[in-house]
Amino acid sequence: MSASHRHNGGRSSSTPPESSHSLNRSPLWERDDANGGHGQRERNRRRRPAEYDFAEDEEGSLIQFDRRESATTSELFYDLWFVANLTVFATVHPITEVDALVSFVGYFLLLWNTWFITTTFDARFIHDGILPRLARACHLTVMIGFAIAGAAFDRKELIRSIIKALSLFLVLSRLVLTAQYCLILYGVRHNKRGRRALVVAATLTFIPAIAYLVVGIVSDTSNNRHVIIVWYVVGLLELLGGILHATLSKTLSFEGTHFNERLNLLTLIVLGEGIIILAKNAAKIVEYTYLKGISTYWSPALVGTLFSAGAIIYITYQLYFDWMPQGHHHPHMTPWRHAAWTLIHLPFHAVLVLLSEGSSQWAVWWRAIESYREVEAKLEASVNDNIADSDSTRSSKVAEALKDTAYSIMKKYGSDPEDGSKNSQDLDTAFDDINGLPSSFWDQGMKNTSDPNYRTWVDSYLGVSRTTMNSVSTAFGLSSEDKKDSGTTDGKSAELAAVNSTLVRLHTIFAYLFVSAGIVLMLLMILHILAKRKGWSQFDMLRAAIVFTTGTGLSLVATIKLNPSMLSSFINSPLQLPIILICYFGCLILTHIPVSPAPTNERSDQSEKGVKNVERRSHRTRDPESAVPGRRQRHSSSREEPISGHRRQRGNDNSAYDTDRSAQRKDRPEPNMAERVVDHLWRAVYDLFVPRAERRYDDRGRSRAPAYWV
């Protein structure tokens, strides 16, 4: 068998139609070894079952497996279940606490690792049948198991039944993969090299299955935290083992497969999951503004925050695929580069989800801040409108106005102020205390901080304001602690109390938002460096340094939380997401800045290729094998002379063409500084909006806008 992988563009012609439902189709090519292994011929019209006789194959030649250039619908359907699990987890457990963040990282590791080992098998072997479809059903069942376990994955100590269930689902996934590898192993059992590679692959899935089974059994008596750590350790070792085996094995390597396309598609799916989260949070903002009648407009800051969140996802998509070389499904990377490129996608996808989650959560948080301010303004207005009268019923009017305003706000945000709960009782007590204040207090007591009635008024008002604002926090998913702050006496203290009650969660969102934004940029550039082996100019190196510096700077913004005063002023300004957007947009501009490549002359290149072809043909005519009696000479000297003359004529034409172009350039006047700046900006805009495949270039190798651009 041939030692090199041979594959066609798209699906190979020998691949059976997916509608043929045999029990199990072999993913092997059939070869014709009539000439001692030379001149092998692929029989594309039919395939035998994988029952080859390799008894005479003493050297253990490479097994040639069928390859596919693109993913099947079955694989894409499986990917949809992956994003469904991510969406469910992010919906049930918004990442607003450190515990939720840690739980997400562990859950994502197990989910991504399960997707990876299943995808590696799909990329290596292409076949359809009853058994493969049953195996796919088992893998989808495992995804359902992840959805079930994800509902309780935010706790510090998981429920034992959840640990058992998820362990059994992980065991099922690995055992099914082991059985699938064994089926392929049976087909190549006579080939030493293929048998050894498949035994290793089956072992790498069977050993983790035993480990997960032990975890499910031991969870009855062991500490749940230790059991969860075993999950993560086994998952990492399994992932590293699979990548290492694909790197070292020539039989089961990723070369010639569509595995890179699957990773690219998964990146799109992860970005889509971020869009889903953003859309849900935007719908929540619409509900608590227009639909509930709370507000009739969106502030420019809120609009800018939502726009920035969506633009960050869009620019991330552009950077990922713009920094992939052409033909990104099969970039020419060495095995170790490809291993690193594959492994980096795990943290990249994790921080990409965190970036999307943090951006959308920050939009919700900014709307909550605006709601706090609106609530405080309405409560103050209800008090000021009723203390202007000089009658003796001012206290009862103030209490009634506060009650009506607070109840109206709480009902709009989904809370029931009359449900008999502790908050409802506290509100009634506060209203009674305000109603019992003397009428003279509103004339003199409001300015006398030493008056005992003043302390009663402050405590009662803050209690009403705090309870009302807590309903806002609950509506937006920012639950707050109900702590009284009786030491504050100014009118803005209610708003600060509501903000401080959710400050811990806010700091968590702020920290992982900027850290993930910086890490995403740096990992994007690392993936670009690994995928692009050649063609690095000085500008490319400068751009890489700028991107790394920008990513590091964004990550270090999270250290502002060490300075409380600076953090407070920064959080209360709508600049967080716009700052990230500006940095990302700057990196996108750097990607599309026109850089003049080395001048090339297409005609001279064609001439050089023609001369090389002539020399190659001349070499073949001088080949001693051409003198063998009975062998027809494919290239005669009679054909060589006209070709050489034709090439010489084209070479003379090229020389004249270059002379004319040089003379034209000399006749042109030198542009002044303003014309150069305008020309440079015009080329930058042209290169930014026109795909590379559609760009036109002038004789100097610079981008040239077509006529309809002018």
Beta strands, then each sheet from edge to edge (+ up, - down):
strand 1: 31-32
strand 2: 41-42
sheet 1: 1+ 2-
end
